[in-house]
Amino acid sequence: MKNVITKIIKFAFSWPLTIIIFIYLIKKIDFAEFVGIISKMNWVYVALSGILVSFATLYLGVQKYRYILKILGYNISFRDVFILRVGGFPVKFIFPFKSGEIWRMFYLKKVGNVEYKKAIYSIVINWVVRLCQLLAFGIFFFLIYKRFFFLSFLLLLIFIIFLKFFIKNKDYVLCFFYSLFLELTLVLSYYFIFMAGGVKLDMSSFYLTIPLVLIIEA
């Protein structure tokens, strides 16, 4: 009974607030301009971007976080981690800052008996891995664009050797590759959005700007 009442209270609070925010945003939009922009968009690219974001969010992101939890000693099912990620989206939308991470901590405690301290560790690890990879993307692709081919591939080779000979735990390797694939997929989804809107960026701007946007978003 208590759980039912709690769910009713959450529903009664969150949805009106969401609707109020939505109405406020709608009033700020110039619909003539909005319709003009939408009518000129290439919807094939929009669809491709949507598919990539969905795949990245609902599969790659879930698998990445599962392996982070495995590294910390917790084997949580794909289903539970999926619910954890999807369930946190409304919380992050309604409340400011990293409110969705608070939901993550409580949910992990409930489904996997994960200590709050370890839940915080998982959140920090997730963010640090993402930050490092996105910075590496920016540097690597910028070097490629500037035709520093030898230096860029030397750095890549050093990193592969490091993974091969110094990282023996399979969970670390899988976490890294799911994270890598996740970020590449998101970067590509942004590229398709720019293509859909007819926005032309020179490649150096794209490779530096998009990772920066993803870092801020994280």
C-alpha positions as semicolon CSV with decimal commas, in nm:
position;residue;x (nm);y (nm);z (nm)
1;M;0,000;0,000;0,000
2;K;0,283;0,233;0,091
3;N;0,454;0,170;-0,246
4;V;0,130;0,242;-0,432
5;I;0,084;0,573;-0,248
6;T;0,447;0,667;-0,320
7;K;0,403;0,596;-0,692
8;I;0,081;0,801;-0,703
9;I;0,255;1,096;-0,533
10;K;0,551;1,076;-0,775
11;F;0,317;1,060;-1,074
12;A;0,100;1,346;-0,946
13;F;0,408;1,563;-0,891
14;S;0,619;1,484;-1,196
15;W;0,365;1,500;-1,478
16;P;0,210;1,842;-1,397
17;L;0,561;1,984;-1,361
18;T;0,662;1,833;-1,696
19;I;0,353;1,979;-1,864
20;I;0,420;2,325;-1,714
21;I;0,779;2,320;-1,843
22;F;0,660;2,200;-2,185
23;I;0,399;2,481;-2,210
24;Y;0,660;2,739;-2,108
25;L;0,898;2,619;-2,381
26;I;0,621;2,612;-2,642
27;K;0,542;2,979;-2,574
28;K;0,903;3,071;-2,648
29;I;0,901;2,910;-2,993
30;D;0,834;3,101;-3,314
31;F;0,618;2,839;-3,488
32;A;0,654;2,989;-3,836
33;E;1,031;2,969;-3,811
34;F;1,011;2,625;-3,650
35;V;0,788;2,485;-3,928
36;G;1,020;2,637;-4,189
37;I;1,322;2,464;-4,039
38;I;1,141;2,131;-4,002
39;S;1,013;2,138;-4,361
40;K;1,367;2,175;-4,495
41;M;1,517;1,891;-4,293
42;N;1,629;1,568;-4,452
43;W;1,425;1,311;-4,258
44;V;1,636;1,018;-4,372
45;Y;1,928;1,165;-4,177
46;V;1,700;1,243;-3,882
47;A;1,583;0,880;-3,878
48;L;1,942;0,753;-3,897
49;S;2,039;0,979;-3,608
50;G;1,742;0,857;-3,404
51;I;1,829;0,492;-3,467
52;L;2,191;0,550;-3,362
53;V;2,094;0,738;-3,045
54;S;1,843;0,468;-2,951
55;F;2,098;0,192;-3,008
56;A;2,364;0,381;-2,813
57;T;2,135;0,465;-2,522
58;L;1,931;0,147;-2,490
59;Y;2,198;-0,112;-2,563
60;L;2,557;0,014;-2,567
61;G;2,511;0,239;-2,264
62;V;2,343;-0,042;-2,071
63;Q;2,621;-0,289;-2,151
64;K;2,890;-0,037;-2,063
65;Y;2,735;0,029;-1,723
66;R;2,684;-0,345;-1,660
67;Y;3,059;-0,400;-1,702
68;I;3,142;-0,107;-1,477
69;L;2,929;-0,273;-1,209
70;K;3,101;-0,607;-1,279
71;I;3,439;-0,442;-1,224
72;L;3,307;-0,329;-0,885
73;G;3,195;-0,684;-0,806
74;Y;2,822;-0,674;-0,891
75;N;2,660;-0,884;-1,163
76;I;2,337;-0,696;-1,243
77;S;2,112;-0,826;-1,522
78;F;2,072;-0,641;-1,853
79;R;1,701;-0,593;-1,774
80;D;1,769;-0,423;-1,440
81;V;2,038;-0,194;-1,582
82;F;1,808;-0,111;-1,873
83;I;1,531;-0,008;-1,631
84;L;1,790;0,186;-1,432
85;R;1,895;0,394;-1,735
86;V;1,552;0,447;-1,887
87;G;1,392;0,519;-1,550
88;G;1,647;0,790;-1,481
89;F;1,560;0,993;-1,794
90;P;1,237;1,153;-1,658
91;V;1,415;1,238;-1,332
92;K;1,700;1,406;-1,520
93;F;1,450;1,595;-1,736
94;I;1,237;1,724;-1,446
95;F;1,507;1,801;-1,191
96;P;1,833;1,996;-1,237
97;F;2,196;1,884;-1,236
98;K;2,262;1,512;-1,179
99;S;1,933;1,420;-1,012
100;G;1,908;1,105;-1,224
101;E;2,220;0,975;-1,052
102;I;2,040;0,980;-0,715
103;W;1,770;0,754;-0,863
104;R;2,049;0,529;-0,989
105;M;2,197;0,490;-0,641
106;F;1,868;0,392;-0,478
107;Y;1,772;0,155;-0,759
108;L;2,108;-0,025;-0,747
109;K;2,067;-0,067;-0,373
110;K;1,724;-0,223;-0,425
111;V;1,793;-0,464;-0,714
112;G;2,157;-0,555;-0,653
113;N;2,221;-0,460;-0,291
114;V;2,493;-0,227;-0,419
115;E;2,645;-0,013;-0,145
116;Y;2,582;0,359;-0,190
117;K;2,958;0,416;-0,190
118;K;3,005;0,165;-0,474
119;A;2,712;0,319;-0,665
120;I;2,887;0,656;-0,645
121;Y;3,209;0,491;-0,765
122;S;3,022;0,348;-1,067
123;I;2,887;0,693;-1,156
124;V;3,233;0,852;-1,128
125;I;3,397;0,573;-1,331
126;N;3,131;0,606;-1,600
127;W;3,191;0,981;-1,628
128;V;3,573;0,957;-1,618
129;V;3,583;0,686;-1,888
130;R;3,358;0,897;-2,107
131;L;3,558;1,214;-2,049
132;C;3,889;1,045;-2,134
133;Q;3,754;0,881;-2,448
134;L;3,593;1,197;-2,581
135;L;3,910;1,398;-2,521
136;A;4,106;1,123;-2,698
137;F;3,861;1,137;-2,992
138;G;3,907;1,510;-3,025
139;I;4,286;1,488;-3,018
140;F;4,309;1,183;-3,247
141;F;4,076;1,310;-3,518
142;F;4,225;1,658;-3,505
143;L;4,571;1,508;-3,565
144;I;4,429;1,310;-3,857
145;Y;4,270;1,624;-4,000
146;K;4,599;1,814;-3,968
147;R;4,774;1,524;-4,146
148;F;4,985;1,422;-3,849
149;F;4,925;1,062;-3,954
150;F;5,237;0,911;-3,803
151;L;5,184;1,072;-3,463
152;S;4,814;0,985;-3,449
153;F;4,863;0,620;-3,538
154;L;5,166;0,594;-3,308
155;L;4,946;0,708;-3,019
156;L;4,678;0,461;-3,125
157;L;4,932;0,178;-3,144
158;I;5,070;0,260;-2,799
159;F;4,719;0,252;-2,658
160;I;4,637;-0,085;-2,822
161;I;4,962;-0,233;-2,686
162;F;4,871;-0,102;-2,341
163;L;4,530;-0,271;-2,359
164;K;4,682;-0,595;-2,487
165;F;4,962;-0,640;-2,237
166;F;4,860;-0,449;-1,926
167;I;4,481;-0,494;-1,903
168;K;4,422;-0,863;-1,829
169;N;4,070;-0,841;-1,685
170;K;3,815;-0,912;-1,960
171;D;3,554;-0,691;-1,792
172;Y;3,783;-0,387;-1,822
173;V;3,838;-0,453;-2,192
174;L;3,466;-0,505;-2,266
175;C;3,377;-0,194;-2,068
176;F;3,627;0,005;-2,274
177;F;3,503;-0,123;-2,610
178;Y;3,134;-0,077;-2,528
179;S;3,217;0,276;-2,415
180;L;3,422;0,342;-2,730
181;F;3,146;0,214;-2,958
182;L;2,891;0,416;-2,760
183;E;3,074;0,746;-2,804
184;L;3,151;0,685;-3,172
185;T;2,783;0,610;-3,231
186;L;2,676;0,932;-3,057
187;V;2,931;1,139;-3,249
188;L;2,800;0,989;-3,574
189;S;2,440;1,066;-3,471
190;Y;2,533;1,434;-3,430
191;Y;2,692;1,426;-3,773
192;F;2,363;1,303;-3,926
193;I;2,168;1,575;-3,742
194;F;2,395;1,841;-3,893
195;M;2,350;1,677;-4,234
196;A;1,971;1,674;-4,185
197;G;1,965;2,046;-4,116
198;G;2,201;2,131;-4,400
199;V;2,460;2,265;-4,154
200;K;2,811;2,247;-4,294
201;L;3,101;2,229;-4,052
202;D;3,464;2,193;-4,145
203;M;3,590;1,862;-4,009
204;S;3,830;2,013;-3,755
205;S;3,541;2,206;-3,597
206;F;3,323;1,896;-3,597
207;Y;3,579;1,667;-3,435
208;L;3,657;1,920;-3,163
209;T;3,306;2,059;-3,104
210;I;3,099;1,739;-3,086
211;P;3,316;1,563;-2,823
212;L;3,305;1,887;-2,622
213;V;2,924;1,895;-2,645
214;L;2,906;1,532;-2,532
215;I;3,139;1,601;-2,240
216;I;2,919;1,891;-2,121
217;E;2,607;1,677;-2,173
218;A;2,757;1,397;-1,964
